[in-house]
């Protein structure tokens, strides 16, 4: 499958896009990326180590929050887009 990275994840991975094979679901993909590139990926995507996504992951244009979350199945022909958590704003408001 193709995995496309945006914003800070491009910096972490050092590429805009990679090919990944052999992962069965989004959770396994996050584990793979964290092991191969940087644990920072998992830290930023999984909110405080819980099983909730803090960022956005799209599989074939569909947000995994509207699919099966981390258990969303992946196939070799899929395209996955990974966005870091939104930042900024003013906490004083």
GROMACS elastic network, one bead per residue, 0.5 to 0.9 nm:
[ bonds ]
;  ai    aj funct       b0    kb
    1    18     6  0.83026   500
    1    19     6  0.55481   500
    1    20     6  0.53225   500
    1    21     6  0.62172   500
    1    74     6  0.79911   500
    1    75     6  0.66152   500
    1    77     6  0.52436   500
    1    78     6  0.50538   500
    1    79     6  0.58224   500
    1    80     6  0.74798   500
    2    17     6  0.67457   500
    2    18     6  0.58372   500
    2    20     6  0.64449   500
    2    21     6  0.89455   500
    2    76     6  0.79055   500
    2    77     6  0.76646   500
    2    78     6  0.65406   500
    2    80     6  0.61490   500
    2    81     6  0.84437   500
    3    16     6  0.84289   500
    3    17     6  0.55222   500
    3    18     6  0.53657   500
    3    19     6  0.62099   500
    3    20     6  0.70846   500
    3    78     6  0.85047   500
    3    79     6  0.59400   500
    3    81     6  0.58969   500
    3    82     6  0.73754   500
    4    10     6  0.84602   500
    4    15     6  0.84660   500
    4    16     6  0.57423   500
    4    18     6  0.66624   500
    4    19     6  0.89427   500
    4    79     6  0.75563   500
    4    80     6  0.61012   500
    4    82     6  0.62074   500
    4    83     6  0.87937   500
    5     8     6  0.82773   500
    5     9     6  0.55897   500
    5    10     6  0.52487   500
    5    11     6  0.89250   500
    5    13     6  0.80596   500
    5    15     6  0.74650   500
    5    16     6  0.52660   500
    5    17     6  0.60965   500
    5    18     6  0.85595   500
    5    80     6  0.86194   500
    5    81     6  0.60748   500
    5    82     6  0.51431   500
    5    83     6  0.64766   500
    5    84     6  0.87120   500
    6     9     6  0.55973   500
    6    10     6  0.54383   500
    6    11     6  0.85722   500
    6    16     6  0.70378   500
    6    81     6  0.77343   500
    6    82     6  0.63741   500
    6    83     6  0.53027   500
    6    84     6  0.71945   500
    7    10     6  0.56917   500
    7    11     6  0.71771   500
    7    83     6  0.69949   500
    7    84     6  0.69594   500
    8    11     6  0.51157   500
    8    12     6  0.63241   500
    8    13     6  0.87539   500
    8    83     6  0.83272   500
    8    84     6  0.67510   500
    9    13     6  0.60245   500
    9    14     6  0.80011   500
    9    15     6  0.85780   500
    9    16     6  0.85146   500
    9    41     6  0.71580   500
    9    82     6  0.77532   500
    9    83     6  0.72438   500
    9    84     6  0.66377   500
   10    13     6  0.53291   500
   10    14     6  0.54446   500
   10    15     6  0.54524   500
   10    16     6  0.55071   500
   10    17     6  0.82689   500
   11    14     6  0.50186   500
   11    15     6  0.72641   500
   11    16     6  0.86831   500
   12    15     6  0.82542   500
   12    37     6  0.71999   500
   12    38     6  0.69985   500
   12    40     6  0.79724   500
   12    41     6  0.77573   500
   13    16     6  0.79478   500
   13    17     6  0.89193   500
   13    33     6  0.85475   500
   13    37     6  0.58053   500
   13    38     6  0.75950   500
   13    41     6  0.88816   500
   14    37     6  0.88876   500
   15    18     6  0.70866   500
   20    23     6  0.75242   500
   20    29     6  0.83399   500
   20    76     6  0.78071   500
   21    24     6  0.88542   500
   21    75     6  0.83380   500
   21    76     6  0.63073   500
   22    75     6  0.85141   500
   22    76     6  0.79294   500
   23    26     6  0.78760   500
   23    27     6  0.87979   500
   23    28     6  0.57667   500
   23    29     6  0.58747   500
   23    32     6  0.79417   500
   23    73     6  0.87802   500
   23    74     6  0.70130   500
   23    75     6  0.81028   500
   23    76     6  0.88109   500
   24    27     6  0.83722   500
   24    28     6  0.64813   500
   24    29     6  0.76907   500
   24    71     6  0.85693   500
   24    72     6  0.84242   500
   24    73     6  0.57515   500
   24    74     6  0.54025   500
   24    75     6  0.72210   500
   25    28     6  0.54291   500
   25    29     6  0.63569   500
   25    30     6  0.89352   500
   25    70     6  0.67539   500
   25    71     6  0.54761   500
   25    72     6  0.52929   500
   25    75     6  0.83826   500
   26    30     6  0.62681   500
   26    31     6  0.86686   500
   26    57     6  0.86052   500
   26    59     6  0.88822   500
   26    64     6  0.83927   500
   26    69     6  0.75684   500
   26    71     6  0.60459   500
   26    72     6  0.57005   500
   26    73     6  0.66974   500
   26    74     6  0.68527   500
   27    30     6  0.52350   500
   27    31     6  0.63692   500
   27    32     6  0.86864   500
   27    69     6  0.84023   500
   27    71     6  0.62847   500
   27    72     6  0.80138   500
   28    31     6  0.50208   500
   28    32     6  0.60684   500
   28    33     6  0.86079   500
   28    70     6  0.81961   500
   28    71     6  0.86307   500
   29    32     6  0.50098   500
   29    33     6  0.61284   500
   29    34     6  0.85022   500
   29    74     6  0.88041   500
   30    33     6  0.51804   500
   30    34     6  0.60660   500
   30    35     6  0.85969   500
   30    41     6  0.73494   500
   30    42     6  0.60768   500
   30    45     6  0.81643   500
   30    70     6  0.88497   500
   31    34     6  0.51341   500
   31    35     6  0.61952   500
   31    36     6  0.85881   500
   31    39     6  0.84969   500
   31    41     6  0.88121   500
   31    42     6  0.69573   500
   32    35     6  0.52434   500
   32    36     6  0.60312   500
   32    37     6  0.83096   500
   33    36     6  0.51708   500
   33    37     6  0.55876   500
   33    38     6  0.69269   500
   33    39     6  0.79438   500
   33    41     6  0.70178   500
   33    42     6  0.78714   500
   34    37     6  0.55424   500
   34    40     6  0.68429   500
   34    41     6  0.55242   500
   34    42     6  0.56847   500
   34    43     6  0.85883   500
   35    38     6  0.61038   500
   35    39     6  0.63802   500
   36    39     6  0.85423   500
   37    40     6  0.85738   500
   37    41     6  0.79714   500
   38    41     6  0.59135   500
   38    42     6  0.79662   500
   39    42     6  0.55469   500
   39    43     6  0.63466   500
   39    44     6  0.87875   500
   40    44     6  0.60078   500
   40    45     6  0.84646   500
   41    44     6  0.53623   500
   41    45     6  0.61430   500
   41    46     6  0.85070   500
   41    84     6  0.84698   500
   42    45     6  0.51119   500
   42    46     6  0.57576   500
   42    47     6  0.88048   500
   42    49     6  0.82093   500
   43    46     6  0.56763   500
   43    47     6  0.71153   500
   43    48     6  0.71024   500
   43    49     6  0.68453   500
   44    47     6  0.67831   500
   44    48     6  0.82924   500
   44    53     6  0.87972   500
   44    54     6  0.68466   500
   44    55     6  0.74418   500
   44    84     6  0.67547   500
   44    85     6  0.69023   500
   45    48     6  0.88689   500
   45    49     6  0.88320   500
   45    52     6  0.82577   500
   45    53     6  0.55785   500
   45    55     6  0.54853   500
   45    56     6  0.79276   500
   45    57     6  0.89292   500
   45    82     6  0.89842   500
   45    83     6  0.85856   500
   45    84     6  0.66620   500
   45    85     6  0.69876   500
   46    49     6  0.54314   500
   46    50     6  0.59799   500
   46    51     6  0.62440   500
   46    52     6  0.57478   500
   46    54     6  0.55795   500
   46    55     6  0.79705   500
   47    50     6  0.56212   500
   47    51     6  0.72970   500
   47    52     6  0.58073   500
   47    53     6  0.59787   500
   47    54     6  0.50858   500
   47    55     6  0.85600   500
   48    51     6  0.87161   500
   48    52     6  0.85716   500
   48    54     6  0.87915   500
   49    52     6  0.81602   500
   50    53     6  0.81579   500
   51    69     6  0.89120   500
   51    70     6  0.76283   500
   52    69     6  0.82987   500
   52    70     6  0.83326   500
   53    56     6  0.70768   500
   53    57     6  0.82875   500
   53    65     6  0.81566   500
   53    69     6  0.80858   500
   53    70     6  0.81289   500
   53    85     6  0.87588   500
   54    84     6  0.75872   500
   54    85     6  0.54492   500
   54    86     6  0.83867   500
   55    82     6  0.78162   500
   55    83     6  0.58031   500
   55    86     6  0.66758   500
   56    63     6  0.69891   500
   56    64     6  0.79527   500
   56    65     6  0.85236   500
   56    81     6  0.80372   500
   56    82     6  0.60714   500
   56    83     6  0.50514   500
   56    84     6  0.65555   500
   56    85     6  0.69099   500
   56    86     6  0.88512   500
   57    61     6  0.89616   500
   57    62     6  0.81724   500
   57    63     6  0.58377   500
   57    64     6  0.60511   500
   57    65     6  0.82757   500
   57    80     6  0.69313   500
   57    81     6  0.56361   500
   57    83     6  0.62479   500
   57    84     6  0.87007   500
   58    61     6  0.52417   500
   58    64     6  0.59028   500
   58    65     6  0.88323   500
   58    79     6  0.80758   500
   58    80     6  0.55453   500
   58    81     6  0.50372   500
   58    82     6  0.66493   500
   58    83     6  0.85439   500
   59    62     6  0.52143   500
   59    63     6  0.64790   500
   59    64     6  0.66754   500
   59    67     6  0.89504   500
   59    72     6  0.84845   500
   59    74     6  0.80407   500
   59    78     6  0.67140   500
   59    79     6  0.58438   500
   59    81     6  0.66065   500
   60    63     6  0.85636   500
   60    78     6  0.60448   500
   60    79     6  0.52056   500
   60    80     6  0.62837   500
   60    81     6  0.80949   500
   61    79     6  0.79674   500
   61    80     6  0.78628   500
   61    81     6  0.78785   500
   62    65     6  0.84328   500
   62    66     6  0.71657   500
   62    67     6  0.74166   500
   63    66     6  0.56118   500
   63    67     6  0.68052   500
   63    69     6  0.84832   500
   64    68     6  0.60620   500
   64    70     6  0.72336   500
   64    71     6  0.87662   500
   64    72     6  0.66175   500
   65    68     6  0.66367   500
   65    69     6  0.50556   500
   65    70     6  0.84236   500
   66    69     6  0.72441   500
   67    70     6  0.89836   500
   67    71     6  0.86532   500
   67    72     6  0.63145   500
   68    71     6  0.53538   500
   68    73     6  0.78916   500
   69    72     6  0.54890   500
   70    73     6  0.84323   500
   74    77     6  0.83583   500
   74    78     6  0.65171   500
   74    79     6  0.89744   500
   74    80     6  0.88590   500
   75    78     6  0.54744   500
   75    79     6  0.89016   500
   76    79     6  0.84579   500
   83    86     6  0.83910   500
   84    87     6  0.86218   500
   88    91     6  0.87587   500
   89    92     6  0.89362   500
   89    93     6  0.87265   500
   90    93     6  0.58183   500
